[in-house]
Amino acid sequence: MSANREKPFRFEKADITVSRTKDEFRVQLRGPVIDFKLKKPDIKLDDDTRFILSWLNSPLKTGAVSPSGKDLARAMAEAVDLAIPGDVVELGPGTGPVTEALLAHGVAPERLVLIEYNPDFCKLLRERFPGVRVVEGDAYRMSKTLAGVTAGPLCAVVSSLPLMTRPDPDCIALLDDALAMLSRNGPFVQFTYGPTSPVPVKGRTIRARGGKRIWKNLPPARVWTYRAG
């Protein structure tokens, strides 16, 4: 492991503190307060390990230290209305737990487009989900990344991006970009570990709805949906 990866790291935002020392990862959430630690793993390269190693390399880009649990992935997939025409775009699929849930929900592979920044995850996704379009690129510049890939308004945008680690203007710009590409009543779906909306919506003509906290997920999470007002 390079010396750069061993350097201590700490990031703070209103709802979360993420830190890394030589031998430990730590995530502290406020809201109810949730505080947990992860020791560096010495196990086979499964999906959990891939996430931890990716987070170690780039904490602000990977965001999560483990893949979304099945209950969280299912809740995100169920927010997609298959009757709305157009493609379904997934942002930050990682190793594919939400992708799997979307396919199980009934999204046809040819309707599903994944935007993933990590090239190793892109390779894994192409192997796991044949027929699904995988685009290696920046999900925070979604419309530019999808230029020439999708046509017409989208059915839904499902995001696992770590919005709590991004400045509010970045989160607002992402949501605006997504809503501009969505069909009428098409949702932008986002999960968060925090107690409040991961995108500021006060004073804006956006319909935002937070679901129940999913306590089985590690850490516990909520699914938020956003629609144009």
C-alpha positions in Angstrom: 0.0 0.0 0.0 1.4 3.4 -0.9 2.5 6.0 1.6 -0.3 8.3 0.3 -2.9 5.8 1.2 -1.6 5.5 4.8 -2.0 9.3 5.5 -4.7 10.1 8.1 -7.9 11.5 6.6 -10.9 13.4 8.2 -14.0 14.9 6.6 -16.8 16.6 8.4 -20.2 17.8 7.3 -23.4 18.7 9.2 -24.6 15.1 9.4 -21.5 13.0 9.2 -17.8 12.7 10.1 -15.6 10.2 8.2 -12.1 9.5 9.3 -9.2 7.2 8.5 -6.1 6.4 10.5 -3.4 3.8 9.8 -5.4 0.8 11.0 -9.0 2.0 11.3 -11.9 3.5 9.4 -14.6 5.4 11.4 -18.0 6.8 10.4 -19.9 9.0 12.9 -23.5 10.0 12.0 -25.6 12.5 13.9 -29.2 12.4 14.1 -29.7 9.6 16.0 -25.9 9.3 16.7 -24.4 6.3 15.0 -20.7 5.6 15.5 -18.9 2.5 14.1 -15.4 1.5 13.3 -13.9 -0.9 10.7 -10.5 -2.5 11.0 -8.5 -3.0 7.8 -9.5 -6.4 6.4 -7.3 -9.4 5.8 -9.8 -11.5 3.9 -10.5 -12.6 0.3 -11.4 -9.9 -2.3 -15.2 -10.1 -2.0 -17.6 -7.1 -2.6 -17.2 -5.8 1.0 -13.4 -5.8 0.6 -13.6 -4.1 -2.8 -15.6 -1.3 -1.3 -13.3 -0.9 1.7 -10.2 -0.8 -0.6 -11.9 1.7 -3.0 -13.0 3.9 0.0 -9.4 3.8 1.3 -8.1 5.0 -2.1 -10.7 7.8 -2.5 -13.1 8.3 0.5 -15.0 11.2 -1.0 -15.7 9.4 -4.3 -16.6 6.0 -3.0 -18.5 7.3 0.0 -19.7 3.9 1.3 -17.5 1.4 3.1 -19.7 -1.5 2.1 -22.3 -2.3 -0.6 -26.0 -1.5 0.0 -27.8 -4.2 1.8 -30.7 -6.1 0.1 -33.4 -4.3 2.0 -32.0 -0.9 1.0 -31.4 -2.0 -2.6 -35.0 -3.3 -2.8 -36.5 -0.1 -1.4 -34.6 2.0 -4.0 -35.7 -0.3 -6.8 -39.3 -0.2 -5.7 -39.3 3.6 -6.1 -39.1 3.1 -9.9 -42.4 3.1 -11.7 -41.9 0.8 -14.7 -45.0 2.3 -16.4 -43.1 5.5 -17.0 -41.3 5.3 -20.4 -37.6 5.7 -20.9 -34.3 4.4 -19.6 -33.5 3.9 -16.0 -30.1 5.4 -15.0 -28.2 4.3 -12.0 -25.5 6.5 -10.6 -22.6 5.0 -8.6 -23.6 1.3 -8.8 -20.4 0.0 -7.2 -20.4 -3.8 -7.3 -24.1 -3.9 -8.3 -26.5 -4.6 -5.4 -29.0 -1.9 -6.5 -28.5 -3.0 -10.1 -29.5 -6.5 -9.1 -32.5 -5.2 -7.3 -33.6 -3.1 -10.3 -33.4 -6.1 -12.6 -35.4 -8.2 -10.0 -38.0 -5.4 -9.9 -38.6 -5.8 -13.6 -36.3 -3.3 -15.3 -35.3 -4.8 -18.6 -31.5 -5.0 -19.0 -31.7 -2.9 -22.2 -33.4 -0.1 -20.3 -30.7 0.1 -17.6 -27.7 2.4 -17.9 -25.0 2.5 -15.2 -22.6 5.4 -14.6 -19.6 4.3 -12.6 -16.4 6.3 -12.0 -14.2 3.4 -10.8 -12.8 1.4 -13.8 -12.5 -1.8 -11.7 -16.1 -1.6 -10.7 -17.0 -1.0 -14.4 -15.3 -4.2 -15.5 -17.0 -6.1 -12.7 -20.4 -4.7 -13.7 -20.0 -5.6 -17.3 -19.2 -9.2 -16.3 -22.1 -9.5 -13.9 -24.8 -7.8 -15.9 -24.6 -8.6 -19.6 -27.0 -6.5 -21.7 -26.8 -3.6 -19.3 -25.0 -0.5 -20.6 -22.1 0.5 -18.3 -20.6 4.0 -18.8 -17.3 4.9 -17.2 -17.6 8.5 -16.3 -18.5 11.3 -13.9 -22.1 10.9 -12.6 -22.0 14.5 -11.2 -22.0 15.6 -14.9 -24.7 13.2 -15.8 -26.1 14.9 -18.9 -22.6 15.3 -20.5 -21.6 11.7 -19.5 -24.8 10.3 -21.1 -24.5 12.3 -24.3 -25.2 9.9 -27.2 -26.0 7.1 -24.7 -29.7 7.7 -24.0 -32.5 9.2 -26.1 -35.6 10.9 -24.8 -36.7 11.6 -21.2 -35.7 9.1 -18.5 -38.0 6.8 -16.5 -35.9 7.3 -13.3 -32.5 8.1 -11.9 -31.4 5.9 -9.0 -28.4 7.2 -7.1 -26.0 5.7 -4.6 -23.6 8.6 -4.8 -22.2 9.8 -1.5 -24.0 13.2 -1.4 -23.2 13.7 2.3 -19.6 14.1 1.3 -20.2 16.8 -1.3 -20.9 20.5 -1.0 -24.6 21.5 -1.2 -24.2 23.3 -4.6 -22.9 20.1 -6.1 -25.9 18.1 -4.8 -28.3 20.8 -6.0 -26.7 20.8 -9.5 -26.9 17.0 -9.7 -30.6 17.0 -8.8 -31.4 19.8 -11.3 -29.5 18.0 -14.0 -31.4 14.8 -13.3 -34.8 16.4 -13.1 -34.2 18.1 -16.5 -33.6 14.7 -18.0 -36.5 12.9 -16.4 -40.0 12.2 -17.7 -43.0 13.9 -16.1 -43.3 12.4 -12.6 -40.1 10.4 -13.0 -38.2 10.2 -9.7 -34.7 10.9 -8.6 -34.0 8.3 -6.0 -31.2 8.8 -3.4 -30.3 7.0 -0.2 -28.6 8.6 2.7 -27.2 7.6 6.1 -28.1 11.0 7.5 -31.3 12.1 9.3 -32.3 14.8 6.8 -32.6 15.2 3.0 -29.2 14.8 1.4 -30.2 17.6 -1.1 -31.4 21.0 0.2 -34.9 21.6 -1.1 -36.3 24.3 1.1 -37.9 27.1 -0.9 -37.6 25.2 -4.2 -40.5 23.8 -6.3 -39.4 20.2 -5.8 -41.5 17.4 -4.2 -39.3 15.5 -1.8 -40.3 12.5 0.3 -38.2 10.5 2.8 -38.9 6.9 3.5 -38.7 5.0 6.7 -35.2 4.3 8.1 -33.9 0.8 7.1 -32.3 -0.4 10.3 -31.1 -3.7 8.8 -28.7 -1.8 6.5 -25.2 -1.0 7.8 -25.2 1.8 8.6 -29.0 2.3 8.8 -30.3 4.4 5.8 -33.3 6.1 4.3 -34.5 6.4 0.7 -35.5 9.8 -0.6 -37.4 10.5 -3.8 -37.5 13.8 -5.6 -39.8 15.0 -8.4 -40.2 18.3 -10.2 -42.9 20.4 -8.6 
